[in-house]
Amino acid sequence: MFTKPHSSSKAPIVRNPRACTVCRAAKMKCVGAEDGLKACQRCTRTGVECVFEKHRRGRKPGSKLSEASKMLRRLEKGLNTAKLKQSDSSLSTVFPADPRTPQADNTQFGGLQSSDAYGSTDGYAASSVSSRTVDPEEEEDGERSDEKFPAKLIRRENSFFRTILNPEHKSPMLHVPRNPYLPQSLRPAPLPIGYNDPITAGLINENKAKILFDAIFLRLNPFINLFDPALHSVAYVRSKCPLLFTTLIMAGCKFFEPSLYKECLRLANDLAVRAFAEGWKRVEVIQAFSCLTYWREQEDNRTWMYIGYACRMAVELGLNRYHAKPPAHETEFQLRERRNRERTYLVLFVHDRSLSMQTGRHWMLPEDDFIRHSDTWHEQGGTPIRCEDVIVSAFAQLRRIATEATDMFHTNRSLSDGGNSQVNIDMVLKNCNAKLALWTSTWDHEMRKANGESFHFSFTNLFCLYSSLFLNSFGVQSSVPPANRTNSHVRALSACFENALNVLGIASKDFREFGVLRYGQETTSVMTAYSAIFLLKVINALPPNLSKVDVLALATPEL
């Protein structure tokens, strides 16, 4: 063991962790003072008084506890801003940069702006609000804004401690100047590495894409009423979401460029898998998954899954938020983007209820404030009123009527299984048919106000006739007790027979004359097939010696 030799050096200087006023002003170390009881070396040499003052850090005397709550609010606001920035920077993971795509912006959708009345991160009520990660229990959720929900309460209480103990990393954000004449950049959104859209794959060029979009809006969109031609240009859709752009081109190619359809379908399916796996959340993604079901292949059975996924995403993104008044100083472009979000939810609501009618499964989207006020939604888009928006509002009300009656019929069926039926089917059908008659009168008037064309009248009439056929069929099904099969049963059969004939008449005559029969979405095909099958079953159940005149006479008795 080595022993440290004795050193003749001076004793170590004991330094006081505090500094006197002189040393603090000179920004020099204060040496020699012990707890402020004697002067330091510098003050001793200069012969000045060595004064130690208490530090001025910490809460000021007399401050109130309310300051803490104010600071907490500031931290909460800072946390929300950090989340928005983190979400925007994370888009590089969702859509990694493709070396084939020129990029001048730091992020996929340009610089972040302050939120507006609708929670948009782009500075306007735009569909791109969905690019951020949305918490399902956010404060903007309307009727769910209270703190009685456990997840919401925990989230609010923990946000302060997460900010202090585990602050989120904030990546530097570059300021991206915007074109003053355009509300946003319309550069194509970056594609994931290894993926293509029809243009980058070399299948079509931009001019061909514009031609296909024109054909889509002319022939396909009238059957789904999901898009606004004044908003959804090729450049706009491509800048928003490669999945939606590819899906629309795929749908157009199915009818107008069949040789490219299979390859475009493959590209759309690849992007759909990527979007589902990585959780892309945008209103355009909802529209894309919906369009994947409208003109699907016969062997494709993913409609229920896709629409269910779209419904969940729509609620998470807050597309169902009801705003009684639009924000002040809303521009034309902002209006179109806001209504694009609202239209998407209404169309999805109609599709969800249609699937429930077709499959017997329960619907996923409830009637909320937005749906209950949708009867005047078509009037809130300015003038002139779009016929497509009239159809969207009309169909939402039609689905509400059908759902109310269907729920009562299913309730009656459940009770009748136990031998205690409580629902008067005749009364339900009378009320239902009265509401359908009022619906027809109301929306025929609204369509005339919008200067609708013959196709629009036939299209709305088709859906109403099918709804009447489906609902009145509950009055003629075998589950109806024999004691109830009196005049009400005959009236229901008559209504079903007449409605089924009219549905087939619209599909085979009106749509054929308009040249649009082949462009109908899946729901249109289901309604037509159901009407034909119903007529066949009725005719096959009648005695074989009856003529066509006898069948029609039986179907329209004088009651």
C-alpha positions, 0 to 999 in steps of 0.5 A: 500500500502506498502512503500519500506523501505529506504536502506542504501546500496551503490548506484548501480554500473553503468556498461559500456557495453564496455570493455577496452583492459585490461579487455578484455584480462583478460576476466573480466567485465569492471566496472566504465568507462562511455562511455570510458571517464574515467578509469575503476576501475581495471585500476585505482587500477593497475595504467595502462592506460585504453584504449577503442578500437572500435570492429572489428566485421562487414565487413572489411573496403574496402570490395566490394559488390561482397562479398555479392554475393559470400556469397549468392552463398554459402548460396544457396549451403548450402540450396540445401544441406539442402534440400537433407538431409531433403529429405533423412531424410523424407524417414522415412515418405515415408517408415517408418521402419518396425520392421521385416526388419533389419536396420543398416543404418541411412537412407533408402539408406545409407549416402548421397554423393556429387552430380555427373554430373547427380545430383545423391545423391548417388555419381553415376548416379543412379536411386536412384537420384529420392529419393530426392525431385526435383523441376520442375524448377531446374537449371539442366532442360536444356532449362528451365535454364533461369529465365524468368519463374515466379516460377523459378525467385521467387524461386531463389530470395526468397532462401536467405531470407528463409535461414536467416529468416526461416532456415531448421532444419538439423537432425544429419546425421550419417556417414555410411561406404559403402562396397568398392566392391558394389556401394550401400547397397542391403538391402531390403528397409524398408516397410511402417508399416502395408504393406508387399511385397510377401516375408515378407507376406510369399507368397514366399521366396528369392529363389522363387523370383529369379526363378520368376525374371528369368522367367520375363526376359525370357518371359515378359521383351522382350515385354516391354524392360524396364529392364536390367537383369544384373542390376535388380536382386532381391536384387537390385530391393528390395533395391530400391522400394518395390512397383516395387518388388511387381509389378514384382512378381505379373506379374510373378505370373500371368503366372507362379504361378497363385495361388499366383497372386490375393494376390500379386495383392492386395499387389501391389495395396495397395502399389500403393495407398500408393505411390500415396498418399504420393508422392513417387518419384523414377524411380522405382515407374515410372517403377512400375506404368507402369508395373501395366498397361502392364498385367492388368485385363480386368476390370481395366481401370486405364491405362491412369491415371497411365501412365499420373502420370508416365509421370509427375513424369518422367519429374519432376525427369529429366529423359528426360535430354539429355547428349551428353557425359557420365561423365568421369570415369564412371564405368560399374554399373554407366553406367547401372544405367544411361541407366536405367533412360534413357530407362525408359523415352524412353519406357514411351514415346513410351507407351504414344504415343501408348495410344494416337494412341489407344484412340485419346487423346493427348500425354503428353510427347513432343519431346525434345532433348533427344528424337530427339537424341534417334536414336543412343541411343542403340549404347551408352551402350557399346558392345555388343549392346543389342537387347532390346535397339535396339527395344527401339530406333527403337520404339521411331523413329516409334512413331515420324513418326506416331505422325507427320502423325497423327497430320496432319490427325487430322488437316485435319479433323478439317479443313474439318469440316469447309469446307476448307480442306488444307491437301492432304491425298494422299501426306501425306500417300506417305511420311508416307509410304516412311518413314516407308519403310526407318524405316524398312530397317534401323532398320532391319540392326541395329538389324542384327548388334546386332545379333537379334533373330527371335523374335526381327525381328518379334516383330519390324515388328509387330509394324511397320505393325500396324502403317502402318495399322493405318495410312493408315486407314485414307485414307479409312475412311468415313471422306475422301471426295468422290472426293478424293477416287480415286487411293489413296483410293484403295492404302490405302485400299490395304495397310491396308488389307495386313498389317492387314493380316501380323499382324495376321500372326505374332501373330498367327504363329511366336509368337505361334512358339516361345511360347510367344503369351500369354505373350504379353502386352496389346498393343500387344493385342490391335494391334491384335484385331484392325487388326482382326476387320478391316479385318472383316469390310472390308470383310463384306462391300464386296458383299457376292458372292465374293470368298476369291481369289476375296477378295485378288485380290481386296485388291492387285490391279495393280495400 
